[in-house]
Structures are given as structure tokens and as C-alpha cells.
Amino acid sequence: MIKKRHPLSSKEQKELLSILKEKFPNIYEKLEKKKMIELIETKDGVKIYLQEGKAIAFLINEEIIPPLREEFLENLPKVIVDMGAIP
């Protein structure tokens, strides 16, 4: 359930974008840096960052996590598993 929902201040937005640039540079490149970012805080402590109504990041247990949006998936690390390695 949503506890609070509000736009980030310009300082908070710069801080978030800086973290995203450092941790997920490919995702950072796809964001609109000038557009407003909104924060949703849930009752269980999860923070959801939105831009134009779409999730751009989650903060869970002090860890920034990118959303599994199609345009971001291609930029995440990939693992290839040999089928012979799976019992």
C-alpha cells in the first residue's frame, strides 16, 4: 500500500540520477534527465521511483534495483547456462 507519493526535489533527483549513472549506466542513458521523477513510498519501506508514470528504479533494503522493463532488459548482465549443467 502507498504511504506517500511526491515529486523529488531537484537535489534528490540529481542524487538518484548520479547513483543510476554509476550503477546502471546503460539504463541512465535511456532516461530523460530533465523530466520530473516521482517517489512512491510503501508501508513496507519499499521506494519506487517513477518517470512519466513508469518505474525507473526501486530502493529495497538500501539497494537500488532496476525494473524489468523491456527497454532496460537488454542492458542487464546476461548469464548463459549449458543445459548439461542443469540436473
Backbone bond lengths (Angstrom), bond angles and torsions (degrees), N, CA, C in turn:
res aa  C-N    CA-C-N  psi(-1)  N-CA   C-N-CA  omega(-1)  CA-C   N-CA-C  phi
1 M - - - 1.441 - - 1.527 109.52 -
2 I 1.301 114.47 146.59 1.461 120.55 -178.55 1.526 110.19 -78.77
3 K 1.320 114.23 129.57 1.462 120.99 177.39 1.530 109.60 -96.10
4 K 1.349 115.90 -47.35 1.466 122.06 179.84 1.519 109.41 -143.32
5 R 1.324 115.31 152.21 1.461 121.03 174.23 1.521 107.35 -145.66
6 H 1.333 115.69 123.48 1.457 119.22 -178.56 1.529 110.56 -159.88
7 P 1.339 116.72 157.02 1.466 119.34 176.08 1.529 110.34 -73.52
8 L 1.324 116.10 149.55 1.462 120.64 176.38 1.524 109.25 -76.20
9 S 1.312 115.55 148.79 1.462 119.61 172.19 1.526 107.16 -70.90
10 S 1.308 117.04 164.26 1.468 119.26 -179.37 1.528 110.83 -61.91
11 K 1.323 117.44 -34.76 1.470 121.13 178.03 1.532 110.43 -65.60
12 E 1.336 116.47 -46.58 1.470 120.48 179.22 1.527 110.82 -63.23
13 Q 1.329 115.85 -38.55 1.458 120.14 -179.99 1.528 110.55 -64.83
14 K 1.328 116.97 -42.61 1.467 120.49 177.87 1.524 110.94 -62.14
15 E 1.331 116.77 -40.91 1.463 120.82 179.32 1.532 110.93 -63.11
16 L 1.326 116.27 -45.46 1.464 120.17 179.27 1.526 110.69 -62.85
17 L 1.323 116.81 -46.23 1.465 120.08 -179.87 1.528 111.22 -62.54
18 S 1.317 116.48 -35.54 1.465 120.55 177.67 1.532 110.89 -64.17
19 I 1.320 116.26 -42.77 1.474 120.67 178.24 1.522 110.28 -64.49
20 L 1.333 116.31 -44.30 1.468 119.93 179.65 1.528 110.93 -64.48
21 K 1.319 116.68 -38.10 1.471 120.25 179.01 1.525 110.62 -62.94
22 E 1.321 116.06 -39.12 1.465 120.93 -179.17 1.530 112.17 -72.86
23 K 1.340 116.68 -46.81 1.466 120.45 -173.89 1.529 113.86 -85.68
24 F 1.327 116.46 -35.97 1.467 121.27 -175.35 1.532 109.68 -135.52
25 P 1.335 117.89 70.42 1.470 120.22 -175.15 1.526 114.06 -60.04
26 N 1.314 117.49 -33.84 1.466 119.20 -179.58 1.528 111.49 -69.68
27 I 1.311 116.71 -34.01 1.464 120.61 176.60 1.527 109.38 -72.92
28 Y 1.317 116.30 -41.16 1.469 121.30 178.90 1.527 110.81 -55.48
29 E 1.324 116.34 -41.44 1.466 120.91 -178.28 1.525 112.37 -62.13
30 K 1.313 118.14 -27.60 1.465 121.51 -177.24 1.530 113.17 -86.55
31 L 1.326 117.49 -7.03 1.463 120.77 -177.78 1.518 111.65 -86.05
32 E 1.328 114.92 152.61 1.461 122.09 173.12 1.525 107.10 -87.07
33 K 1.315 116.99 105.54 1.466 120.68 -172.99 1.527 113.19 -67.31
34 K 1.307 117.89 -28.12 1.469 121.56 -175.77 1.530 112.91 -88.28
35 K 1.325 117.08 -16.38 1.468 119.44 -177.35 1.518 110.98 -80.88
36 M 1.323 114.52 150.07 1.458 121.88 -177.08 1.533 111.53 -62.28
37 I 1.322 114.90 142.19 1.460 121.80 173.58 1.521 107.09 -113.63
38 E 1.308 115.03 134.20 1.461 121.93 -177.34 1.529 109.08 -109.55
39 L 1.314 116.34 147.88 1.460 121.85 179.47 1.519 109.68 -116.18
40 I 1.323 115.12 129.99 1.463 121.25 172.03 1.519 106.57 -113.05
41 E 1.318 116.10 125.15 1.464 121.40 175.73 1.523 107.56 -107.40
42 T 1.328 115.83 128.54 1.461 120.06 179.74 1.524 110.20 -96.31
43 K 1.308 115.42 164.74 1.466 120.13 -179.27 1.521 112.65 -65.35
44 D 1.336 117.21 -25.25 1.469 119.44 179.44 1.528 112.80 -91.69
45 G 1.326 117.44 12.26 1.456 121.33 172.52 1.519 116.26 91.20
46 V 1.313 118.28 1.22 1.462 121.28 178.05 1.525 108.55 -80.14
47 K 1.327 115.44 137.55 1.462 120.56 176.11 1.524 108.11 -112.35
48 I 1.323 115.42 133.07 1.461 121.76 -179.64 1.521 107.22 -118.96
49 Y 1.323 115.95 125.27 1.458 121.04 178.84 1.524 108.25 -101.59
50 L 1.330 115.58 128.65 1.462 121.69 -177.41 1.519 110.69 -119.15
51 Q 1.319 114.61 146.81 1.462 120.63 169.70 1.522 105.89 -134.86
52 E 1.312 116.08 122.16 1.461 123.14 -175.66 1.530 111.36 55.01
53 G 1.331 116.05 38.18 1.453 121.56 176.46 1.518 115.40 79.50
54 K 1.329 117.66 1.76 1.465 121.26 -179.97 1.525 109.60 -112.72
55 A 1.320 115.81 138.92 1.465 120.61 179.62 1.523 110.27 -65.36
56 I 1.336 115.45 132.69 1.466 119.82 175.59 1.526 111.26 -114.24
57 A 1.341 116.78 -17.82 1.466 120.55 178.43 1.523 109.46 -169.15
58 F 1.326 114.16 156.43 1.457 122.26 174.47 1.520 107.61 -124.00
59 L 1.308 116.86 145.41 1.462 121.55 173.30 1.524 106.33 -117.72
60 I 1.331 114.81 108.77 1.463 121.28 -178.19 1.522 107.33 -126.85
61 N 1.319 116.57 122.71 1.471 121.72 -178.55 1.529 111.61 51.70
62 E 1.326 115.85 45.82 1.472 123.17 177.90 1.530 113.39 64.09
63 E 1.318 117.96 18.64 1.469 122.65 179.08 1.525 109.06 -117.92
64 I 1.336 116.12 125.17 1.469 120.79 176.80 1.522 108.14 -78.99
65 I 1.323 115.50 129.97 1.460 121.69 -178.48 1.528 108.11 -128.01
66 P 1.330 117.64 130.44 1.469 118.94 177.90 1.527 110.34 -77.15
67 P 1.320 117.25 152.10 1.466 119.54 176.83 1.527 110.21 -76.59
68 L 1.307 115.94 160.83 1.459 120.74 179.02 1.529 110.10 -93.06
69 R 1.318 114.89 58.04 1.463 120.69 175.88 1.520 108.72 -86.75
70 E 1.311 115.70 146.33 1.462 120.87 -175.01 1.527 112.85 -53.45
71 E 1.325 117.37 -43.00 1.465 119.36 -177.77 1.528 112.64 -70.10
72 F 1.336 117.41 -16.85 1.462 120.69 178.22 1.529 112.41 -96.07
73 L 1.323 117.64 -24.78 1.466 121.04 -175.01 1.522 112.98 -59.36
74 E 1.316 116.75 -38.27 1.462 119.56 -177.99 1.525 112.30 -64.12
75 N 1.318 116.99 -18.50 1.460 120.65 -177.07 1.524 114.02 -97.56
76 L 1.319 117.16 -4.59 1.462 119.83 179.57 1.527 110.17 -82.58
77 P 1.329 117.19 153.51 1.469 119.59 178.02 1.527 110.76 -59.61
78 K 1.310 115.24 146.87 1.462 120.70 -178.66 1.524 110.18 -117.03
79 V 1.315 114.74 151.02 1.461 121.44 176.86 1.523 107.21 -127.76
80 I 1.313 116.35 132.20 1.460 121.00 176.24 1.520 107.45 -109.30
81 V 1.319 115.43 126.34 1.460 120.91 -178.06 1.521 108.67 -113.01
82 D 1.314 115.58 128.10 1.456 121.69 176.18 1.529 107.77 -71.34
83 M 1.322 117.71 128.57 1.464 121.33 -177.46 1.531 111.74 -58.84
84 G 1.316 117.76 -27.02 1.458 120.99 177.55 1.522 112.68 -68.80
85 A 1.319 116.73 -17.57 1.466 120.92 -179.37 1.524 112.02 -84.48
86 I 1.325 116.67 -9.46 1.465 120.76 -178.76 1.525 108.72 -99.88
87 P 1.341 117.56 122.34 1.476 119.44 -178.24 1.517 112.25 -69.36
